[in-house]
């Protein structure tokens, strides 16, 4: 998914963080999350993520 500025959103579905060019996830927590379960919150701990628990 792309934002209005042409930046990509983190591939972890509940996360709202923007990732660096060439990256798929905003960090390790999102990269490892959701491999077997559906999550309704994000645990990336980034202050800009609106879904952080």
Biopython code that builds the backbone (N, CA, C, O; Angstrom):
import numpy as np
from Bio.PDB.StructureBuilder import StructureBuilder

atoms = [
    (1, "UNK", "N", (0.840, -1.178, 0.000)),
    (1, "UNK", "CA", (0.000, 0.000, 0.000)),
    (1, "UNK", "C", (0.885, 1.242, 0.000)),
    (1, "UNK", "O", (1.906, 1.274, 0.687)),
    (2, "UNK", "N", (0.511, 2.244, -0.751)),
    (2, "UNK", "CA", (1.299, 3.470, -0.841)),
    (2, "UNK", "C", (0.561, 4.616, -0.174)),
    (2, "UNK", "O", (-0.666, 4.697, -0.240)),
    (3, "UNK", "N", (1.310, 5.499, 0.468)),
    (3, "UNK", "CA", (0.710, 6.688, 1.058)),
    (3, "UNK", "C", (0.672, 7.796, 0.010)),
    (3, "UNK", "O", (1.161, 7.622, -1.106)),
    (4, "UNK", "N", (0.096, 8.920, 0.372)),
    (4, "UNK", "CA", (-0.040, 10.035, -0.564)),
    (4, "UNK", "C", (1.315, 10.554, -1.039)),
    (4, "UNK", "O", (1.418, 11.077, -2.148)),
    (5, "UNK", "N", (2.347, 10.419, -0.222)),
    (5, "UNK", "CA", (3.667, 10.921, -0.582)),
    (5, "UNK", "C", (4.498, 9.891, -1.335)),
    (5, "UNK", "O", (5.680, 10.119, -1.593)),
    (6, "UNK", "N", (3.886, 8.752, -1.693)),
    (6, "UNK", "CA", (4.599, 7.723, -2.437)),
    (6, "UNK", "C", (5.409, 6.791, -1.554)),
    (6, "UNK", "O", (6.228, 6.021, -2.055)),
    (7, "UNK", "N", (5.190, 6.852, -0.241)),
    (7, "UNK", "CA", (5.891, 5.972, 0.673)),
    (7, "UNK", "C", (5.034, 4.737, 0.937)),
    (7, "UNK", "O", (3.808, 4.794, 0.840)),
    (8, "UNK", "N", (5.672, 3.641, 1.264)),
    (8, "UNK", "CA", (4.954, 2.398, 1.516)),
    (8, "UNK", "C", (4.587, 2.261, 2.982)),
    (8, "UNK", "O", (5.318, 2.710, 3.865)),
    (9, "UNK", "N", (3.428, 1.626, 3.233)),
    (9, "UNK", "CA", (2.973, 1.303, 4.572)),
    (9, "UNK", "C", (3.556, -0.052, 4.955)),
    (9, "UNK", "O", (3.799, -0.896, 4.092)),
    (10, "UNK", "N", (3.778, -0.255, 6.236)),
    (10, "UNK", "CA", (4.272, -1.529, 6.754)),
    (10, "UNK", "C", (3.372, -2.667, 6.282)),
    (10, "UNK", "O", (2.150, -2.516, 6.252)),
    (11, "UNK", "N", (3.956, -3.794, 5.916)),
    (11, "UNK", "CA", (3.205, -4.941, 5.407)),
    (11, "UNK", "C", (2.421, -5.678, 6.489)),
    (11, "UNK", "O", (1.545, -6.484, 6.173)),
    (12, "UNK", "N", (2.725, -5.411, 7.769)),
    (12, "UNK", "CA", (1.940, -6.008, 8.861)),
    (12, "UNK", "C", (0.605, -5.268, 8.880)),
    (12, "UNK", "O", (0.558, -4.077, 9.189)),
    (13, "UNK", "N", (-0.467, -5.963, 8.556)),
    (13, "UNK", "CA", (-1.758, -5.330, 8.304)),
    (13, "UNK", "C", (-2.244, -4.358, 9.369)),
    (13, "UNK", "O", (-2.720, -3.284, 9.002)),
    (14, "UNK", "N", (-2.157, -4.657, 10.670)),
    (14, "UNK", "CA", (-2.667, -3.685, 11.644)),
    (14, "UNK", "C", (-1.769, -2.460, 11.811)),
    (14, "UNK", "O", (-2.214, -1.460, 12.373)),
    (15, "UNK", "N", (-0.538, -2.505, 11.351)),
    (15, "UNK", "CA", (0.410, -1.412, 11.550)),
    (15, "UNK", "C", (0.169, -0.283, 10.548)),
    (15, "UNK", "O", (-0.131, -0.524, 9.379)),
    (16, "UNK", "N", (0.305, 0.936, 11.023)),
    (16, "UNK", "CA", (0.106, 2.115, 10.180)),
    (16, "UNK", "C", (1.401, 2.868, 9.889)),
    (16, "UNK", "O", (1.369, 3.960, 9.321)),
    (17, "UNK", "N", (2.531, 2.295, 10.273)),
    (17, "UNK", "CA", (3.825, 2.959, 10.065)),
    (17, "UNK", "C", (4.213, 2.994, 8.589)),
    (17, "UNK", "O", (3.822, 2.130, 7.805)),
    (18, "UNK", "N", (4.982, 4.003, 8.235)),
    (18, "UNK", "CA", (5.556, 4.112, 6.897)),
    (18, "UNK", "C", (6.946, 3.496, 6.957)),
    (18, "UNK", "O", (7.683, 3.716, 7.918)),
    (19, "UNK", "N", (7.303, 2.735, 5.948)),
    (19, "UNK", "CA", (8.609, 2.067, 5.919)),
    (19, "UNK", "C", (9.568, 2.780, 4.972)),
    (19, "UNK", "O", (9.156, 3.541, 4.097)),
    (20, "UNK", "N", (10.835, 2.517, 5.167)),
    (20, "UNK", "CA", (11.876, 3.077, 4.317)),
    (20, "UNK", "C", (11.806, 2.435, 2.936)),
    (20, "UNK", "O", (11.364, 1.292, 2.817)),
    (21, "UNK", "N", (12.227, 3.134, 1.901)),
    (21, "UNK", "CA", (12.236, 2.545, 0.552)),
    (21, "UNK", "C", (13.015, 1.234, 0.539)),
    (21, "UNK", "O", (14.139, 1.157, 1.034)),
    (22, "UNK", "N", (12.399, 0.211, -0.034)),
    (22, "UNK", "CA", (13.026, -1.099, -0.125)),
    (22, "UNK", "C", (12.702, -2.019, 1.036)),
    (22, "UNK", "O", (12.961, -3.220, 0.963)),
    (23, "UNK", "N", (12.131, -1.466, 2.126)),
    (23, "UNK", "CA", (11.755, -2.289, 3.268)),
    (23, "UNK", "C", (10.294, -2.683, 3.159)),
    (23, "UNK", "O", (9.495, -1.972, 2.550)),
    (24, "UNK", "N", (9.947, -3.819, 3.749)),
    (24, "UNK", "CA", (8.572, -4.301, 3.743)),
    (24, "UNK", "C", (7.913, -4.055, 5.101)),
    (24, "UNK", "O", (6.704, -3.832, 5.170)),
    (25, "UNK", "N", (8.695, -4.094, 6.174)),
    (25, "UNK", "CA", (8.192, -3.928, 7.533)),
    (25, "UNK", "C", (8.920, -2.777, 8.223)),
    (25, "UNK", "O", (10.044, -2.432, 7.859)),
    (26, "UNK", "N", (8.256, -2.182, 9.235)),
    (26, "UNK", "CA", (8.859, -1.056, 9.952)),
    (26, "UNK", "C", (9.863, -1.505, 11.005)),
    (26, "UNK", "O", (10.654, -0.697, 11.491)),
    (27, "UNK", "N", (9.838, -2.776, 11.360)),
    (27, "UNK", "CA", (10.776, -3.276, 12.363)),
    (27, "UNK", "C", (10.608, -4.760, 12.610)),
    (27, "UNK", "O", (9.782, -5.422, 11.981)),
    (28, "UNK", "N", (11.399, -5.270, 13.530)),
    (28, "UNK", "CA", (11.409, -6.693, 13.828)),
    (28, "UNK", "C", (10.068, -7.174, 14.363)),
    (28, "UNK", "O", (9.612, -8.257, 13.995)),
    (29, "UNK", "N", (9.426, -6.384, 15.231)),
    (29, "UNK", "CA", (8.148, -6.803, 15.821)),
    (29, "UNK", "C", (7.124, -7.081, 14.731)),
    (29, "UNK", "O", (6.415, -8.085, 14.794)),
    (30, "UNK", "N", (7.036, -6.217, 13.742)),
    (30, "UNK", "CA", (6.077, -6.411, 12.652)),
    (30, "UNK", "C", (6.499, -7.529, 11.718)),
    (30, "UNK", "O", (5.650, -8.250, 11.194)),
    (31, "UNK", "N", (7.781, -7.682, 11.504)),
    (31, "UNK", "CA", (8.283, -8.741, 10.625)),
    (31, "UNK", "C", (7.924, -10.117, 11.199)),
    (31, "UNK", "O", (7.589, -11.036, 10.453)),
    (32, "UNK", "N", (7.997, -10.252, 12.522)),
    (32, "UNK", "CA", (7.739, -11.535, 13.167)),
    (32, "UNK", "C", (6.274, -11.726, 13.550)),
    (32, "UNK", "O", (5.869, -12.842, 13.877)),
    (33, "UNK", "N", (5.487, -10.682, 13.517)),
    (33, "UNK", "CA", (4.093, -10.750, 13.969)),
    (33, "UNK", "C", (3.175, -11.369, 12.929)),
    (33, "UNK", "O", (3.434, -11.317, 11.727)),
    (34, "UNK", "N", (2.111, -11.948, 13.421)),
    (34, "UNK", "CA", (1.045, -12.413, 12.547)),
    (34, "UNK", "C", (1.363, -13.606, 11.684)),
    (34, "UNK", "O", (0.663, -13.849, 10.701)),
    (35, "UNK", "N", (2.385, -14.353, 12.009)),
    (35, "UNK", "CA", (2.726, -15.489, 11.166)),
    (35, "UNK", "C", (1.697, -16.610, 11.253)),
    (35, "UNK", "O", (1.506, -17.342, 10.282)),
    (36, "UNK", "N", (1.022, -16.760, 12.412)),
    (36, "UNK", "CA", (0.050, -17.836, 12.568)),
    (36, "UNK", "C", (-1.310, -17.348, 13.047)),
    (36, "UNK", "O", (-2.293, -18.083, 12.946)),
    (37, "UNK", "N", (-1.390, -16.131, 13.562)),
    (37, "UNK", "CA", (-2.637, -15.626, 14.125)),
    (37, "UNK", "C", (-2.997, -14.293, 13.486)),
    (37, "UNK", "O", (-2.133, -13.576, 12.982)),
    (38, "UNK", "N", (-4.273, -13.975, 13.513)),
    (38, "UNK", "CA", (-4.730, -12.669, 13.050)),
    (38, "UNK", "C", (-4.628, -11.704, 14.221)),
    (38, "UNK", "O", (-5.116, -12.002, 15.312)),
    (39, "UNK", "N", (-4.014, -10.574, 14.014)),
    (39, "UNK", "CA", (-3.855, -9.586, 15.075)),
    (39, "UNK", "C", (-4.711, -8.370, 14.789)),
    (39, "UNK", "O", (-4.881, -7.974, 13.635)),
    (40, "UNK", "N", (-5.255, -7.774, 15.854)),
    (40, "UNK", "CA", (-6.087, -6.582, 15.688)),
    (40, "UNK", "C", (-5.385, -5.339, 16.208)),
    (40, "UNK", "O", (-5.936, -4.240, 16.136)),
    (41, "UNK", "N", (-4.179, -5.501, 16.728)),
    (41, "UNK", "CA", (-3.397, -4.379, 17.225)),
    (41, "UNK", "C", (-1.958, -4.559, 16.762)),
    (41, "UNK", "O", (-1.558, -5.626, 16.296)),
    (42, "UNK", "N", (-1.208, -3.501, 16.903)),
    (42, "UNK", "CA", (0.189, -3.536, 16.498)),
    (42, "UNK", "C", (1.060, -3.364, 17.734)),
    (42, "UNK", "O", (0.724, -2.586, 18.627)),
    (43, "UNK", "N", (2.160, -4.074, 17.792)),
    (43, "UNK", "CA", (3.070, -3.983, 18.925)),
    (43, "UNK", "C", (4.448, -3.495, 18.501)),
    (43, "UNK", "O", (5.456, -3.904, 19.078)),
    (44, "UNK", "N", (4.501, -2.628, 17.505)),
    (44, "UNK", "CA", (5.795, -2.153, 17.016)),
    (44, "UNK", "C", (6.420, -1.107, 17.936)),
    (44, "UNK", "O", (7.618, -0.842, 17.840)),
    (45, "UNK", "N", (5.623, -0.505, 18.830)),
    (45, "UNK", "CA", (6.091, 0.503, 19.785)),
    (45, "UNK", "C", (6.580, 1.796, 19.134)),
    (45, "UNK", "O", (7.307, 2.557, 19.773)),
    (46, "UNK", "N", (6.212, 2.063, 17.905)),
    (46, "UNK", "CA", (6.545, 3.336, 17.269)),
    (46, "UNK", "C", (5.466, 4.354, 17.641)),
    (46, "UNK", "O", (4.277, 4.080, 17.478)),
    (47, "UNK", "N", (5.864, 5.506, 18.131)),
    (47, "UNK", "CA", (4.925, 6.527, 18.571)),
    (47, "UNK", "C", (3.990, 7.005, 17.490)),
    (47, "UNK", "O", (2.903, 7.495, 17.798)),
    (48, "UNK", "N", (4.370, 6.883, 16.244)),
    (48, "UNK", "CA", (3.534, 7.346, 15.140)),
    (48, "UNK", "C", (2.488, 6.343, 14.715)),
    (48, "UNK", "O", (1.593, 6.674, 13.937)),
    (49, "UNK", "N", (2.583, 5.118, 15.211)),
    (49, "UNK", "CA", (1.621, 4.088, 14.825)),
    (49, "UNK", "C", (0.366, 4.235, 15.670)),
    (49, "UNK", "O", (0.426, 4.137, 16.896)),
    (50, "UNK", "N", (-0.745, 4.466, 15.037)),
    (50, "UNK", "CA", (-1.990, 4.710, 15.763)),
    (50, "UNK", "C", (-2.591, 3.453, 16.364)),
    (50, "UNK", "O", (-3.518, 3.553, 17.168)),
    (51, "UNK", "N", (-2.107, 2.287, 16.009)),
    (51, "UNK", "CA", (-2.688, 1.039, 16.498)),
    (51, "UNK", "C", (-1.809, 0.342, 17.529)),
    (51, "UNK", "O", (-2.060, -0.815, 17.866)),
    (52, "UNK", "N", (-0.792, 1.017, 18.033)),
    (52, "UNK", "CA", (0.052, 0.419, 19.041)),
    (52, "UNK", "C", (-0.725, 0.244, 20.331)),
    (52, "UNK", "O", (-1.445, 1.148, 20.756)),
    (53, "UNK", "N", (-0.582, -0.922, 20.958)),
    (53, "UNK", "CA", (-1.292, -1.208, 22.215)),
    (53, "UNK", "C", (-0.499, -0.731, 23.404)),
    (53, "UNK", "O", (-0.940, -0.887, 24.543)),
]
sb = StructureBuilder()
sb.init_structure("model")
sb.init_model(0)
sb.init_chain("A")
sb.init_seg("    ")
for serial, (resi, resn, name, xyz) in enumerate(atoms, 1):
    if name == "N":
        sb.init_residue(resn, " ", resi, " ")
    sb.init_atom(name, np.array(xyz, "f"), 0.0, 1.0, " ", f" {name:<3s}", serial, name[0])
structure = sb.get_structure()
